[in-house]
């Protein structure tokens, strides 16, 4: 019975508080009395506190203050870039070049495999035309295919390693405050509205620049974009 009453009060606490505020205002205007309206206002505040108690005790005033300051500092940023692009603009150019070379190598191998597949599909193999199996050609084809797969895996590994290095570099600059980021926080597997990510959060977040996501200690952001803070003139 008690739990049902608590649920009912929590559900209608906001409306009860509004009714108490309106009644207090009406009594204060019509009746020359202060004590009763003040009592109604206190009751209304009690219902509001009861309704939003969990949000009140979990509210991080310091975090809110940092979020406001971060929001104000982000006003001067006119260009936002995807993390993958931001790495090219703000990180070590040698690492970026190695990452891009590995990506180009992967794309080249995929195109070669697609072309070979199309060519083999369009034209029948020589062995089938001659009517006898060409084992040497088949073995050479399998060896060449295995070599290309090995090259692709090596390029993919290098690409991922460089992406990790660039992610760490971006996180370091985000912690230092020279870069800022915003994204969509995910709650219950549903993205929320976009917001600025406080600088201190990047001490516990890990960035995935290929997916534009960040994870850490129960926090999850998607659709991340990064901008460079303008340099203040001295």
N, C-alpha and C positions, 0 to 999 in steps of 0.2 A: 504493500500500500504506500509506504514511504517513498519507494523508488518511483512509483507512478506519479506521485505528487511532485517530486523533484523534476521529473521529465516534463510534466505539464507546466510547472513554473518556468523552467528553462525555455520551453517553447514559446510561451506567451509573455515572458518577462519584459521584452521590449515594448509590446503594446500596453502592458500594465503601467510601465514607467511613463509612457506618453500620456496615458489617461490621467495619471497622478499629476504630471506637470500641467496639463490643461485645467484640471480641477483646481490646482493651487493658484493658477493665474486667474481663473474665474472668481474664486473666493477672495483673492486679494483685491480684485477690482470692485466686486459687489459689496463685500462685507468689510468693514473697517477692522480687520484682524491680521496679525502677522504670525502668530504662533502656529495656527492650523496650517496655513500655506507652507510655512517652513517645515512642518512635520511631513506634509505630503511630498515636498521636494526631497527630504531625507529618505522617505520610503521609496520614491522613484529612483534615487541614486543607489539605494540598496539593491533594487531589482536589476539595475544596469550592471552593477559590480558582480552580482551573482551570475548573471547571464554570461558575462565576458571575463570571468575570473581566470580561467585557464590562459586566455590570451594576455591578460594583464600580467600574470606572474611569469609568463614566458617571454614577455616583451624585453628586448635587448636595447636599452636606452643608448649605450655606447655604440652599438652596431647601427642604430638608427641615425645617430649623429654623424657617424662616418659615411653612411649611405647618402645623407643630405650633402655633406661636403664633397663627396665623390661626384654626386649628380651636378653640383654647381661647377666643378672643375671640368666636367665632360661637355659643358656648353660650348667651349672653344674648339672642340673637335668637329671638323666639318666632313671628314672622310673616314669611313669605317670599312675595313677589309676583312675578308674571310681569313681564318688563321693560316691557311695554306699560302695565301697571297701575302699576308702580313709577314710571314717568315722571309719571303723574298725581299721585302722592303726594309726590315728592321734587324735581321739576323746576319750571322757570318756568311758572306757571299761565297766562300769556298765550300761550306757545307751545303748551301743552297744549290750550287752548281753540281755537286756530287749527287744530291737528291734528284735534281732534274735530269741529269745524265742517266741515272738508273731508271727513271720513269720513261725516258725516251727509248732506252734499250728494251724495256718490257713491251712497249707499244710496237717497236720494230719486230720483235720476235713474234708477237701475236699476228701482225699483218702478214709475215712470212708464212706462218702456219695456215692462215686463212687462204692465202694464195695457193699454197701447195694442195690444200684440201679441194679447192675449186678446180685446180688443174687436173688432179687425179680423178675427180668426179666427171669432168667433161670428156677426158680421153681415156680409153681402156688401156690397161697396162700392156707393155710390150710382150710379156710372157703369155698373156691371154690371146694376143693376136697370133703369135707364132705357134701357139698350141702346146707349149711345154713350160714348166715352172722355171723361173729365173731366180734361184735361191740367193745368188750373190747380190742381185739388185734389191731383193726384199730385205736382206740383212743390212745392206748399206742404208736403205731407207729407215729401218728401225734404229740403226745406230745414229743417223743424223737427227731423227726425232728425239731420241733420248738426250743427245747433246744439246738440242735447243731447249728442252725442258730443264735441263741442268743450268743452262745459261739464264733462263727466265727466273728460276728459283734463286740463283745467286744475285741477280739484279733486284729481285723483290726483297731479299734480305737486306741488301745495301740501302734500298729505298726506305724500308721500315726503320733501320738503324739511324739514318739521317733525319727522318721525321721525328724520332724520339729526341735526338739531340736538338733539333730546332724547337720542339715543344718545350724542352727544359729552358732553352734560351729565352723564349717568349715569356714563360712563367717567371723567370728571374727578373725580366724587365717589368712585368706586371706587378710583382711584389715591390720592386723599387719605385713604382709609380710613374715611370717614364712612359709606359703604355697603359691604356685603359681598355676594358672589355665590357660588353653587355651581351645578354642572352636571355633565353626563356627558361626559368626554373621549372623543373618537372616535379609535380606532386601527384602521387597516386597514378603514375604512368600518364598523366595529362599535362602538356605544356601550359604554363601560365603566361601572363602578359610579360613582354620584354622589360627588363630593368637593368640598371647598371650593377655590375658585380663589384662589391667593395674590395679595396686593395688587399685587406687582411685575409680575405677568403682564399687568395691565391697561395697562401702558405700551406693550405691543406688540400688544395685542388690539384688534380693532374689533368693536363690538357692533351686532347687528341686532335691534332690539326687536320688530319685527313677526314674526320667526321664532324669537326667543329663542335665538339662536346667536351665537357669537363666533369670529373667525378671526384668525390672525396668526402668521407665521414658523413654519409647520408645525404650529401648535396649532389644535385645533378642538373647541369645546364646544357641546353641544346641551342643550335642556331647562333653560336657565338660569333661575334664580329669584334675586331680590335682596331683601335685608333691610337694615334700618337698625340700626347698632350702637347699643346703649344708651349714653346719656351718663353718664359716671362722675361720681358726686357728689364734690365737692371737700371 
